[in-house]
Amino acid sequence: MEPNPNSGRAAGAPGLERWKKIALGAGLGLAMVIIAFTFYVGLNPQQPASAGQDSERALGPTNAPVIIVEYGDFGCSTCRAWEKQKVMPQIIAHYGDKIRFVWRDLPIITDQSPKAAEAAFCAFDQDKFWQYHDLLYQKAPALAINDLKQYAVQIGLDAGKFNACLDSGQHKAQVDATLQDGLKRGFRATPAFLINGKPLLGPPSYDDLAKIIDADLNN
């Protein structure tokens, strides 16, 4: 209860002393809570969660100083051309553990793109995402459902599990989540990138990407 500011002066002095003691006690208690909380956080640092962290399709260590996220579409001809240039494999070969490359779906180019993204998730379930990723770009624009299932067989996936995964729409929610993540960042074309959280639109050349990476490493 707050002290009444209109209470009489005669009773004010002892009342004021009482409230001073209460305030002092409360202040000491709050200080102890803050100290305890600070000590706890120091022992238990919390890391911000990233979108899709529990199902991240990535190459490279999680603690790499440079994290490159590609928002791509398997039906995108520009993405396909950039993949054929092998820019990321060269970057990873050169920088090694200093780089973490993350794939996120932004299936906005063709009507078949969303299902192709789901299919890649189904391949991820069987630990062959990157093989399937590469094969999709080799085979595109042939991305019909039957094509997606044939590609799974070609890389040795369990066809029964893959087909059940794809037909059921098991990963539709995850694809939708990465799609919305990209759209919220203002990406309306593919490929688009985040490099340590900074947006980069369009496919970079090896030299351009290396300059950005070197600048981040030097900082």
ZANUZA-662906 format. One line per 8 residues: number of its first residue (from 1); for each residue x, y, z of N, C-alpha, C, O, CB. Coordinates in steps of 0.02 Angstrom, whole numbers. Glycine has a CB too. Layout:
// ZANUZA-662906
NUM> X/Y/Z/X/Y/Z/X/Y/Z/X/Y/Z/X/Y/Z ~ ...
***
This chain:
// ZANUZA-662906
1> 42/-60/0/0/0/0/43/62/0/92/66/37/-47/1/61 ~ 25/111/-41/63/173/-44/45/217/15/-13/216/37/51/210/-111 ~ 93/257/41/77/305/94/31/359/68/39/382/12/141/336/123 ~ -16/380/108/-63/432/90/-30/500/94/-10/520/148/-125/430/135 ~ -22/537/40/13/601/41/-27/654/79/1/707/96/26/625/-29 ~ -92/642/94/-133/691/129/-138/676/203/-176/710/238/-202/692/100 ~ -100/628/230/-104/613/301/-75/670/341/-34/709/315/-66/548/317 ~ -95/677/406/-75/734/448/-2/738/461/34/687/457/-111/731/513
9> 22/800/476/93/810/488/115/777/553/172/754/557/110/884/490 ~ 71/775/603/92/750/668/111/676/663/158/653/695/36/759/720 ~ 72/640/623/88/569/616/137/557/559/158/500/547/24/529/604 ~ 155/610/525/197/602/465/267/579/479/294/538/443/200/666/428 ~ 298/605/535/369/589/547/381/516/559/422/486/524/394/628/605 ~ 345/485/609/357/413/619/336/372/559/368/322/542/320/389/680 ~ 281/393/525/260/357/465/313/359/410/325/310/376/194/385/439 ~ 344/417/403/395/425/352/454/380/366/482/349/321/418/498/347
17> 474/376/430/530/333/448/514/260/433/557/222/410/547/341/523 ~ 452/241/447/432/172/434/438/156/360/463/103/341/361/160/458 ~ 414/203/318/416/191/246/488/192/219/504/157/171/374/243/210 ~ 530/231/251/600/231/232/631/162/244/668/136/202/640/284/271 ~ 614/132/301/641/66/317/614/13/268/652/-30/246/622/46/389 ~ 550/19/251/521/-29/204/554/-23/135/571/-72/103/445/-17/197 ~ 563/41/114/594/53/49/665/27/47/687/-2/-3/592/127/32 ~ 702/38/103/771/15/107/774/-61/102/816/-89/67/804/39/172
25> 728/-95/138/726/-168/136/710/-193/67/740/-241/43/676/-194/186 ~ 662/-161/34/643/-182/-33/700/-171/-82/712/-212/-126/581/-144/-57 ~ 736/-115/-74/792/-100/-118/848/-152/-111/877/-174/-160/820/-31/-103 ~ 862/-171/-48/914/-222/-37/893/-289/-67/934/-325/-96/927/-231/39 ~ 829/-306/-61/804/-369/-89/810/-369/-164/830/-419/-194/732/-380/-68 ~ 791/-312/-195/796/-307/-268/868/-313/-292/882/-346/-342/765/-241/-292 ~ 913/-281/-255/984/-284/-273/1010/-355/-272/1048/-376/-315/1025/-240/-227 ~ 989/-394/-220/1011/-463/-215/984/-505/-272/1019/-549/-298/988/-493/-148
33> 922/-492/-293/893/-528/-349/932/-513/-413/947/-559/-451/819/-509/-358 ~ 948/-449/-424/986/-430/-484/1054/-463/-485/1076/-487/-537/994/-353/-488 ~ 1089/-464/-428/1155/-495/-424/1150/-570/-439/1190/-597/-476/1186/-484/-354 ~ 1099/-602/-409/1090/-674/-420/1075/-689/-493/1101/-736/-522/1035/-701/-376 ~ 1033/-647/-523/1015/-657/-594/1076/-648/-639/1086/-687/-686/960/-609/-616 ~ 1116/-596/-624/1176/-583/-664/1224/-641/-660/1255/-661/-710/1210/-518/-641 ~ 1232/-669/-599/1276/-726/-590/1252/-787/-628/1291/-824/-658/1283/-742/-515 ~ 1185/-797/-628/1156/-854/-664/1167/-847/-739/1187/-896/-771/1081/-859/-650
41> 1155/-788/-767/1164/-778/-838/1236/-788/-858/1251/-815/-911/1141/-708/-858 ~ 1283/-766/-814/1353/-776/-829/1372/-849/-834/1415/-868/-873/1395/-743/-776 ~ 1339/-891/-792/1353/-962/-795/1313/-998/-849/1332/-1052/-871/1338/-993/-728 ~ 1258/-967/-870/1214/-1000/-919/1198/-952/-976/1141/-930/-982/1150/-1023/-885 ~ 1246/-936/-1018/1233/-889/-1073/1181/-916/-1120/1182/-975/-1139/1297/-875/-1111 ~ 1134/-874/-1140/1081/-893/-1185/1096/-868/-1255/1114/-810/-1265/1013/-866/-1160 ~ 1088/-912/-1304/1099/-894/-1373/1033/-883/-1407/986/-922/-1397/1140/-948/-1410 ~ 1027/-830/-1448/964/-820/-1483/950/-877/-1531/995/-900/-1566/965/-753/-1520
49> 887/-899/-1533/869/-954/-1578/862/-928/-1649/839/-872/-1660/803/-987/-1555 ~ 883/-968/-1697/876/-949/-1767/819/-989/-1798/800/-1042/-1774/942/-961/-1806 ~ 792/-963/-1853/736/-996/-1885/758/-1063/-1911/808/-1070/-1945/709/-954/-1942 ~ 718/-1115/-1893/733/-1182/-1918/797/-1212/-1891/826/-1256/-1923/737/-1180/-1991 ~ 819/-1190/-1832/883/-1212/-1807/885/-1287/-1796/937/-1318/-1804/900/-1176/-1742 ~ 828/-1317/-1776/827/-1388/-1762/827/-1431/-1825/836/-1492/-1821/768/-1404/-1719 ~ 817/-1401/-1882/816/-1438/-1945/857/-1402/-1998/838/-1399/-2056/743/-1449/-1969 ~ 912/-1373/-1976/952/-1331/-2021/992/-1374/-2070/1029/-1419/-2049/998/-1285/-1981
57> 985/-1359/-2134/1026/-1391/-2185/1088/-1349/-2194/1085/-1294/-2222/986/-1399/-2254 ~ 1145/-1372/-2170/1204/-1329/-2166/1268/-1369/-2174/1270/-1429/-2162/1205/-1292/-2100 ~ 1320/-1333/-2196/1388/-1360/-2200/1433/-1314/-2160/1428/-1253/-2165/1412/-1365/-2275 ~ 1476/-1343/-2119/1522/-1302/-2079/1501/-1299/-2006/1443/-1313/-1990/1527/-1233/-2108 ~ 1547/-1280/-1963/1534/-1279/-1891/1486/-1224/-1870/1483/-1171/-1901/1599/-1271/-1853 ~ 1448/-1238/-1817/1399/-1189/-1793/1432/-1126/-1765/1402/-1073/-1763/1356/-1220/-1739 ~ 1495/-1132/-1743/1530/-1074/-1715/1576/-1039/-1765/1620/-1001/-1746/1571/-1096/-1655 ~ 1565/-1051/-1829/1605/-1017/-1881/1595/-942/-1877/1540/-919/-1865/1586/-1043/-1951
65> 1648/-903/-1887/1642/-830/-1882/1601/-799/-1938/1577/-742/-1931/1710/-799/-1881 ~ 1593/-834/-1994/1553/-807/-2050/1499/-858/-2067/1513/-915/-2083/1598/-791/-2112 ~ 1437/-836/-2063/1380/-879/-2079/1345/-851/-2141/1322/-794/-2141/1330/-884/-2019 ~ 1343/-892/-2193/1311/-873/-2256/1247/-913/-2263/1248/-975/-2263/1359/-885/-2317 ~ 1192/-879/-2269/1127/-911/-2278/1102/-897/-2349/1096/-839/-2369/1075/-887/-2225 ~ 1088/-949/-2386/1059/-940/-2452/984/-955/-2450/964/-1007/-2424/1093/-985/-2505 ~ 944/-909/-2476/873/-921/-2486/865/-938/-2560/870/-895/-2603/829/-857/-2466 ~ 852/-1002/-2574/853/-1025/-2642/789/-1060/-2663/746/-1076/-2622/911/-1071/-2653
73> 784/-1071/-2728/725/-1102/-2758/750/-1152/-2810/788/-1134/-2855/677/-1049/-2790 ~ 729/-1215/-2804/753/-1267/-2851/727/-1257/-2921/754/-1286/-2969/733/-1335/-2826 ~ 676/-1216/-2929/650/-1202/-2995/677/-1138/-3026/654/-1116/-3079/576/-1198/-2993 ~ 725/-1107/-2993/753/-1043/-3014/812/-1053/-3061/861/-1085/-3044/775/-1001/-2952 ~ 806/-1026/-3122/860/-1035/-3171/923/-997/-3151/978/-1019/-3165/837/-1012/-3240 ~ 915/-939/-3119/974/-901/-3096/1010/-939/-3041/1072/-941/-3040/953/-832/-3071 ~ 972/-969/-2995/1002/-1010/-2943/1041/-1068/-2974/1096/-1085/-2953/948/-1036/-2894 ~ 1010/-1098/-3024/1040/-1156/-3057/1106/-1136/-3090/1155/-1173/-3087/992/-1186/-3109
81> 1107/-1079/-3123/1168/-1055/-3156/1223/-1041/-3104/1281/-1057/-3115/1154/-992/-3197 ~ 1203/-1012/-3047/1252/-997/-2994/1279/-1061/-2964/1339/-1066/-2949/1219/-953/-2938 ~ 1236/-1111/-2955/1259/-1176/-2929/1310/-1207/-2976/1359/-1237/-2953/1199/-1223/-2919 ~ 1299/-1201/-3041/1345/-1231/-3089/1414/-1198/-3088/1464/-1229/-3107/1316/-1227/-3159 ~ 1417/-1136/-3065/1481/-1102/-3059/1522/-1127/-2999/1582/-1113/-2995/1470/-1027/-3052 ~ 1491/-1164/-2954/1525/-1195/-2897/1558/-1141/-2852/1613/-1152/-2826/1578/-1245/-2920 ~ 1524/-1085/-2844/1552/-1032/-2802/1558/-1054/-2729/1611/-1046/-2699/1509/-968/-2807 ~ 1504/-1082/-2701/1506/-1101/-2631/1555/-1157/-2617/1591/-1153/-2567/1438/-1122/-2608
89> 1559/-1209/-2658/1611/-1260/-2645/1681/-1231/-2644/1723/-1252/-2604/1607/-1314/-2697 ~ 1694/-1183/-2689/1760/-1151/-2689/1772/-1110/-2626/1826/-1110/-2597/1768/-1107/-2752 ~ 1720/-1074/-2605/1725/-1033/-2544/1738/-1077/-2484/1782/-1063/-2443/1661/-991/-2534 ~ 1700/-1132/-2479/1708/-1178/-2422/1777/-1210/-2423/1808/-1219/-2371/1653/-1232/-2423 ~ 1800/-1229/-2482/1867/-1260/-2488/1921/-1211/-2466/1970/-1231/-2435/1880/-1284/-2560 ~ 1912/-1147/-2482/1964/-1097/-2466/1963/-1077/-2393/2015/-1072/-2361/1954/-1035/-2510 ~ 1903/-1066/-2365/1898/-1038/-2297/1889/-1092/-2243/1898/-1078/-2184/1841/-990/-2294 ~ 1872/-1152/-2263/1866/-1207/-2214/1818/-1193/-2158/1761/-1172/-2170/1934/-1222/-2185
97> 1840/-1204/-2096/1797/-1198/-2037/1778/-1126/-2021/1740/-1114/-1973/1831/-1228/-1979 ~ 1803/-1079/-2058/1784/-1009/-2046/1715/-993/-2075/1687/-939/-2064/1837/-962/-2075 ~ 1688/-1041/-2114/1625/-1030/-2150/1573/-1081/-2129/1588/-1140/-2121/1636/-1034/-2226 ~ 1512/-1058/-2118/1455/-1103/-2112/1404/-1081/-2165/1384/-1023/-2168/1423/-1100/-2039 ~ 1385/-1128/-2207/1338/-1115/-2262/1271/-1148/-2246/1269/-1209/-2235/1366/-1139/-2330 ~ 1219/-1109/-2246/1152/-1133/-2227/1105/-1124/-2286/1105/-1072/-2319/1125/-1095/-2164 ~ 1064/-1175/-2299/1013/-1171/-2352/945/-1160/-2321/926/-1193/-2273/1013/-1237/-2394 ~ 907/-1112/-2350/837/-1103/-2332/796/-1096/-2396/818/-1065/-2444/828/-1040/-2286
105> 737/-1125/-2394/694/-1125/-2453/657/-1059/-2462/629/-1032/-2414/644/-1183/-2450 ~ 656/-1035/-2523/615/-977/-2542/580/-995/-2608/597/-968/-2660/658/-910/-2548 ~ 532/-1042/-2606/503/-1070/-2667/450/-1025/-2697/390/-1034/-2685/473/-1138/-2652 ~ 472/-976/-2736/426/-926/-2763/428/-921/-2839/390/-882/-2868/443/-858/-2734 ~ 470/-959/-2872/480/-950/-2944/432/-990/-2986/403/-963/-3033/551/-968/-2962 ~ 422/-1054/-2970/378/-1096/-3011/326/-1130/-2966/333/-1132/-2905/419/-1150/-3049 ~ 274/-1156/-2998/222/-1192/-2961/249/-1256/-2930/222/-1281/-2881/162/-1207/-3006 ~ 301/-1284/-2960/330/-1346/-2935/381/-1335/-2879/401/-1383/-2845/363/-1384/-2992
113> 402/-1274/-2869/455/-1259/-2820/438/-1280/-2749/480/-1309/-2716/470/-1185/-2822 ~ 377/-1266/-2723/362/-1285/-2654/368/-1361/-2642/395/-1382/-2591/292/-1262/-2636 ~ 343/-1401/-2689/347/-1473/-2679/419/-1498/-2685/439/-1545/-2651/303/-1510/-2729 ~ 458/-1467/-2728/529/-1484/-2733/565/-1470/-2667/608/-1508/-2646/563/-1446/-2791 ~ 546/-1414/-2635/576/-1397/-2570/556/-1449/-2518/598/-1468/-2476/553/-1326/-2548 ~ 494/-1471/-2519/473/-1524/-2473/513/-1588/-2486/534/-1622/-2439/397/-1538/-2480 ~ 522/-1605/-2550/560/-1665/-2567/631/-1662/-2539/657/-1712/-2516/561/-1674/-2643 ~ 662/-1603/-2543/730/-1596/-2517/731/-1606/-2441/779/-1633/-2414/758/-1526/-2535
121> 678/-1585/-2407/673/-1598/-2335/667/-1673/-2322/696/-1699/-2275/612/-1561/-2305 ~ 629/-1708/-2365/622/-1780/-2357/690/-1815/-2367/705/-1864/-2333/571/-1808/-2407 ~ 730/-1789/-2413/798/-1816/-2422/841/-1801/-2361/882/-1842/-2341/831/-1787/-2485 ~ 831/-1742/-2331/867/-1724/-2270/852/-1774/-2214/897/-1789/-2174/847/-1653/-2249 ~ 791/-1798/-2211/773/-1847/-2160/815/-1910/-2165/825/-1945/-2116/699/-1866/-2165 ~ 839/-1924/-2225/881/-1984/-2236/955/-1965/-2245/994/-2004/-2273/856/-2023/-2297 ~ 972/-1905/-2221/1043/-1883/-2220/1074/-1876/-2289/1134/-1885/-2298/1084/-1931/-2179 ~ 1032/-1859/-2339/1059/-1850/-2406/1033/-1786/-2438/1019/-1783/-2497/1042/-1910/-2450
129> 1027/-1734/-2397/1000/-1671/-2424/1045/-1643/-2479/1020/-1626/-2532/993/-1619/-2368 ~ 1110/-1639/-2466/1154/-1605/-2514/1159/-1643/-2580/1164/-1612/-2633/1223/-1596/-2484 ~ 1158/-1710/-2577/1158/-1749/-2639/1094/-1735/-2679/1096/-1727/-2740/1165/-1824/-2624 ~ 1039/-1732/-2643/975/-1719/-2676/971/-1647/-2702/947/-1635/-2757/917/-1733/-2628 ~ 996/-1601/-2662/1000/-1530/-2682/1037/-1524/-2748/1013/-1490/-2794/1036/-1489/-2627 ~ 1096/-1555/-2753/1136/-1550/-2814/1100/-1582/-2874/1102/-1556/-2929/1205/-1583/-2804 ~ 1068/-1640/-2861/1034/-1675/-2916/974/-1635/-2942/960/-1634/-3002/1013/-1745/-2893 ~ 938/-1603/-2896/881/-1563/-2918/903/-1507/-2965/871/-1494/-3016/845/-1532/-2857
137> 958/-1475/-2949/983/-1422/-2993/1008/-1450/-3060/1004/-1417/-3111/1039/-1383/-2959 ~ 1034/-1511/-3058/1056/-1542/-3121/997/-1560/-3166/1001/-1555/-3227/1098/-1605/-3106 ~ 942/-1580/-3135/884/-1605/-3172/833/-1551/-3188/793/-1560/-3234/851/-1660/-3133 ~ 832/-1497/-3151/782/-1445/-3162/787/-1420/-3234/842/-1418/-3263/792/-1386/-3112 ~ 729/-1401/-3264/665/-1387/-3232/618/-1446/-3226/558/-1436/-3214/631/-1334/-3270 ~ 642/-1508/-3232/598/-1566/-3225/588/-1580/-3150/627/-1617/-3120/629/-1629/-3261 ~ 535/-1551/-3121/524/-1555/-3049/453/-1579/-3033/426/-1562/-2980/537/-1488/-3017 ~ 424/-1618/-3077/358/-1646/-3063/364/-1698/-3007/419/-1722/-2992/327/-1678/-3127
145> 308/-1715/-2976/308/-1762/-2920/344/-1827/-2938/385/-1852/-2900/237/-1777/-2897 ~ 327/-1856/-2996/360/-1919/-3017/435/-1910/-3026/474/-1955/-3011/328/-1945/-3082 ~ 455/-1852/-3051/526/-1838/-3059/560/-1837/-2991/613/-1867/-2982/537/-1770/-3095 ~ 530/-1802/-2943/559/-1797/-2876/568/-1865/-2845/618/-1878/-2810/514/-1753/-2831 ~ 521/-1910/-2857/525/-1978/-2829/580/-2019/-2864/614/-2058/-2833/458/-2014/-2835 ~ 587/-2009/-2929/639/-2045/-2966/708/-2023/-2944/754/-2063/-2939/631/-2034/-3041 ~ 716/-1958/-2930/781/-1933/-2908/800/-1963/-2840/859/-1975/-2827/780/-1856/-2904 ~ 750/-1974/-2798/764/-2004/-2733/793/-2074/-2742/840/-2093/-2706/700/-2008/-2690
153> 767/-2112/-2789/792/-2179/-2803/863/-2175/-2830/906/-2217/-2813/747/-2216/-2853 ~ 876/-2125/-2871/942/-2119/-2902/998/-2109/-2851/1054/-2132/-2862/942/-2061/-2951 ~ 983/-2077/-2796/1036/-2065/-2746/1032/-2115/-2688/1066/-2108/-2638/1031/-1994/-2718 ~ 990/-2167/-2697/990/-2221/-2649/948/-2211/-2587/960/-2242/-2535/1058/-2235/-2628 ~ 898/-2167/-2591/853/-2158/-2534/805/-2217/-2528/791/-2251/-2577/815/-2092/-2540 ~ 779/-2226/-2469/725/-2275/-2458/663/-2247/-2492/633/-2199/-2467/713/-2289/-2381 ~ 643/-2276/-2548/589/-2249/-2589/523/-2248/-2551/484/-2200/-2556/581/-2289/-2653 ~ 509/-2300/-2512/447/-2303/-2475/440/-2246/-2426/389/-2212/-2423/441/-2369/-2439
161> 493/-2235/-2387/492/-2180/-2337/489/-2113/-2372/453/-2068/-2350/554/-2184/-2292 ~ 528/-2105/-2425/529/-2041/-2460/461/-2025/-2489/435/-1970/-2481/582/-2042/-2516 ~ 430/-2074/-2524/366/-2062/-2556/312/-2046/-2504/270/-2002/-2515/346/-2123/-2597 ~ 313/-2082/-2448/264/-2069/-2395/273/-1998/-2367/224/-1963/-2354/270/-2121/-2339 ~ 335/-1979/-2359/351/-1912/-2333/325/-1858/-2381/294/-1810/-2360/427/-1904/-2323 ~ 339/-1868/-2446/320/-1818/-2495/245/-1814/-2505/216/-1760/-2508/355/-1833/-2562 ~ 213/-1872/-2510/141/-1874/-2523/100/-1847/-2464/47/-1818/-2474/119/-1946/-2538 ~ 126/-1855/-2404/89/-1833/-2345/96/-1758/-2331/60/-1730/-2290/112/-1872/-2285
169> 144/-1726/-2366/156/-1656/-2350/188/-1646/-2282/176/-1596/-2248/92/-1616/-2354 ~ 228/-1695/-2262/257/-1696/-2194/297/-1633/-2179/298/-1610/-2121/302/-1756/-2187 ~ 329/-1604/-2229/373/-1546/-2217/345/-1481/-2246/381/-1431/-2252/441/-1559/-2246 ~ 282/-1480/-2263/252/-1420/-2291/257/-1361/-2243/273/-1305/-2264/179/-1432/-2309 ~ 245/-1373/-2179/247/-1319/-2129/317/-1290/-2124/325/-1229/-2117/225/-1344/-2060 ~ 369/-1332/-2129/437/-1307/-2125/455/-1266/-2186/489/-1214/-2181/486/-1365/-2117 ~ 433/-1289/-2245/446/-1250/-2306/410/-1183/-2302/438/-1131/-2320/423/-1290/-2369 ~ 347/-1184/-2279/310/-1122/-2272/345/-1074/-2223/345/-1013/-2234/238/-1136/-2248
177> 374/-1102/-2171/408/-1060/-2121/469/-1025/-2151/479/-965/-2139/429/-1102/-2061 ~ 509/-1061/-2190/568/-1029/-2219/547/-980/-2274/580/-928/-2284/615/-1083/-2248 ~ 493/-995/-2309/466/-949/-2359/446/-883/-2326/465/-830/-2349/406/-980/-2396 ~ 408/-887/-2272/386/-826/-2237/445/-788/-2207/445/-727/-2205/336/-844/-2182 ~ 495/-826/-2184/555/-794/-2157/589/-752/-2211/608/-695/-2198/604/-847/-2130 ~ 596/-779/-2271/626/-742/-2325/585/-682/-2346/613/-628/-2358/637/-787/-2385 ~ 519/-691/-2351/476/-635/-2371/478/-579/-2320/478/-520/-2339/404/-660/-2381 ~ 479/-596/-2256/482/-545/-2204/547/-504/-2208/549/-446/-2187/476/-576/-2135
185> 599/-534/-2235/663/-499/-2243/663/-456/-2307/713/-423/-2322/721/-549/-2245 ~ 609/-458/-2344/604/-418/-2405/629/-452/-2467/635/-419/-2519/640/-355/-2395 ~ 644/-517/-2463/670/-552/-2522/611/-571/-2567/564/-604/-2546/709/-616/-2500 ~ 616/-548/-2629/563/-563/-2678/591/-596/-2740/554/-605/-2789/527/-499/-2696 ~ 654/-614/-2740/686/-648/-2796/739/-694/-2768/763/-685/-2711/716/-597/-2847 ~ 758/-743/-2807/809/-790/-2785/866/-793/-2836/856/-781/-2895/779/-861/-2774 ~ 927/-808/-2812/944/-820/-2743/954/-754/-2705/971/-703/-2733/1007/-863/-2738 ~ 942/-758/-2640/956/-702/-2595/997/-730/-2537/994/-790/-2522/889/-667/-2570
193> 1035/-687/-2505/1082/-711/-2454/1082/-667/-2392/1066/-608/-2394/1153/-715/-2483 ~ 1100/-698/-2337/1119/-662/-2276/1191/-681/-2261/1208/-740/-2259/1071/-680/-2215 ~ 1233/-631/-2252/1303/-644/-2233/1314/-611/-2166/1319/-550/-2160/1353/-618/-2287 ~ 1318/-653/-2115/1320/-628/-2046/1262/-579/-2033/1271/-527/-2001/1388/-594/-2031 ~ 1204/-598/-2059/1144/-559/-2047/1133/-501/-2094/1080/-469/-2092/1146/-533/-1979 ~ 1181/-487/-2137/1174/-431/-2184/1148/-458/-2251/1176/-506/-2278/1242/-394/-2194 ~ 1095/-427/-2278/1065/-453/-2340/1108/-439/-2401/1141/-387/-2407/997/-422/-2350 ~ 1107/-487/-2447/1141/-480/-2512/1094/-509/-2564/1076/-568/-2561/1212/-516/-2512
201> 1074/-468/-2612/1028/-490/-2663/1066/-510/-2726/1115/-477/-2746/977/-435/-2679 ~ 1044/-564/-2757/1076/-586/-2819/1136/-631/-2806/1164/-629/-2751/1096/-527/-2860 ~ 1155/-671/-2855/1211/-717/-2847/1279/-682/-2850/1294/-652/-2902/1208/-772/-2899 ~ 1319/-686/-2798/1385/-653/-2800/1436/-696/-2836/1432/-757/-2837/1409/-638/-2728 ~ 1485/-663/-2865/1542/-699/-2894/1586/-723/-2836/1578/-702/-2779/1582/-655/-2944 ~ 1633/-766/-2852/1680/-789/-2801/1718/-730/-2771/1724/-724/-2710/1730/-841/-2830 ~ 1744/-686/-2814/1784/-629/-2790/1743/-582/-2746/1767/-558/-2695/1813/-591/-2850 ~ 1681/-568/-2767/1639/-523/-2727/1623/-553/-2659/1625/-519/-2608/1574/-507/-2764
209> 1608/-617/-2659/1592/-650/-2596/1653/-654/-2551/1648/-645/-2490/1564/-720/-2609 ~ 1710/-668/-2580/1773/-671/-2541/1789/-604/-2509/1813/-602/-2452/1831/-694/-2585 ~ 1776/-549/-2544/1789/-483/-2515/1745/-470/-2454/1768/-443/-2404/1776/-428/-2568 ~ 1682/-490/-2459/1637/-481/-2402/1659/-523/-2342/1659/-500/-2285/1565/-499/-2422 ~ 1678/-585/-2357/1701/-630/-2304/1764/-604/-2271/1770/-602/-2210/1713/-701/-2332 ~ 1812/-582/-2312/1875/-556/-2285/1863/-495/-2241/1895/-488/-2188/1923/-538/-2342 ~ 1817/-452/-2261/1802/-392/-2221/1773/-413/-2154/1790/-384/-2103/1753/-345/-2259 ~ 1728/-462/-2153/1699/-484/-2090/1751/-518/-2046/1751/-508/-1985/1641/-532/-2104
217> 1795/-558/-2076/1847/-590/-2037/1896/-540/-2007/1919/-549/-1951/1885/-640/-2079 ~ 1912/-488/-2045/1959/-437/-2021/1928/-395/-1965/1964/-369/-1922/1981/-392/-2077 ~ 1862/-389/-1966/1828/-351/-1913/1820/-390/-1849/1793/-364/-1800/1761/-327/-1937
***
